Amino acid sequence: MKPTKIKMIKNFSRMLSRQSIHFNKNKDSKSDLQLKVEPGKCQSIAADRIESIMSKCMFESSTELPKVVIVGAGMAGLSAGQRLASCGITDFTILEAIDRPGGRIQSCWLGDVVAELGAQWIYGSCINNPVFTLACQENLIKPPIYRYKPNSGLFLTSDGRAIEHSVGLTAYNTFKQIEHQAYSLFSLGSDCNHGTLMNFFSIRIQQELQDFPENQRYDVARIMFGLTNNVRSRWGADLSQISVDQFGSYIEVPGGNIRLPLGFVGVLAPLIREIPDSNIKYCKPVQTIHWDTAGECSPKAAVKCCDGEEFTADYVIVTVSLGVLKKQNKKLFTPTLPDEKLEAINKLGFGCTNKIFLEYTKPFWLCQEGDTKLAWSLDELMEKDDWVKGICSLKEMAGGKHVLQATVSGEEASVIESLSDKEIAEKLTLLLRQFSGDPTLPYPYNILRSKWSSDPYFMGTSSFMALDSTVGHQCDLGSPLPGACESTPPILLFAGEATCPGYFSTVHGARVSGVREAERIIQLTKNKALLPHKQKQEKMKTSLP
């Protein structure tokens, strides 16, 4: 047993020996099974238990451990590295193209609030979400938990009117029912092609409008069509590009959506702590990944960085975004990826959501009264003449009083990246004046924004199910190479949110995928260690008379 392992066991034992252990098998039973270990007597028992638990992960001292290269220090890459390190595989290198960890997690201070340029929400605040548990371990979440309430605030129209709250609430709830119907199509498994998500919404909204009083239909239509922008911002793409039949393949984790007051970046801390500093190389963009399936030499892979430095490996875990794979796959991999993998890369959708934060000297809104929601008409949305029509609301930043957030998705998100801060501030001020009906609203004195689409190391923010996408494509994207049907063991592994069916486009999906590929390497290493023993047994069987 390794010294580090003994030290960990002793530390756990010392902690447990301070108190007795008391188990009740059944509180209602008269013959309760009770195990009571007095203080000072549980050390050896605790050590045995923990050693047994850890032995499932750790390797025998004679096991030849692999050399691993992980491309990308986002949530997937760091999760893979942490899992490998915790199981005793420490000969790994994480190559990160930029000067910080986190990938599409990027938190910044703006005035008195944390601005999330990337991932903002923990989707599903319960222990079934591995990112939620990371946040709890770091004490980043403290009761009472603030859960986002999307139905708060007022809807404003482009002619400067505020829609009555009761009408807005009814229209909102009706739209959520339509959204749930779209979500349910996947589980129904119909062979019928229902087309795009936008087409489905348009038909159902028109149908539901007939149930509203005639004098409310104008406003209700604007609210519900305006809410399609809200769905759009979640997936980073125009709803005419999203398959309604695959929309429900996304699995919602219960518990509501929460944000971390001190920044999403905090969830990286418990991962980075378990990875030696020297194992992460920053400012190391990768030029080529050469994976050898024909030769007998080891290591099987070589990763060449743009600065000329080369890293050899038995396994390479690729965690770059789907956007980068779409743009760079021909240059990045030698030999080229097989057709099945390329089809998955091409068929899956990859969108972009950019955020704009506006800081004001004095707020012109009442704090904690909800979002300012924009009720666009269908005609306004169909006119693709202005990027501001991709905005669904302006949100007050929780924890502060001077900052508003606007979210822009799809093609409009790419458009704003070429504009100056001044142009964006002017456009958003005109938008606020138009919808509020107040031409005196001030300009912001500071602006902060993201530019994910034009960043060559991301090329967008998250994956979505496009018209030709299937869950099978997500599985193919996450499958190792060589594949299961080939005689050569896997060399090239893939992780990241786009490779995680059900949890795509989420941080917890990225974490699940990183741990998945680390576990694959752990199992392959154990299988390789058992191979000589199995071969010896087979030889003994064949030599028997």
Helices and strands as residue ranges (DSSP letters): H 3-16, E 21-24, E 34-37, H 43-55, E 68-71, H 75-86, E 92-95, E 107-110, E 113-116, E 122-123, H 130-137, E 153-157, H 165-188, H 197-209, G 214-216, H 217-235, G 239-241, G 247-249, E 257-258, G 264-268, H 269-273, G 277-279, E 280-281, E 286-291, E 301-305, E 310-313, E 315-318, H 322-332, E 333-334, H 339-347, E 349-351, E 353-359, E 371-375, H 378-382, G 387-390, E 393-396, E 403-409, H 411-416, H 421-436, E 446-449, E 462-464, H 471-478, E 492-494, G 497-499, H 507-543
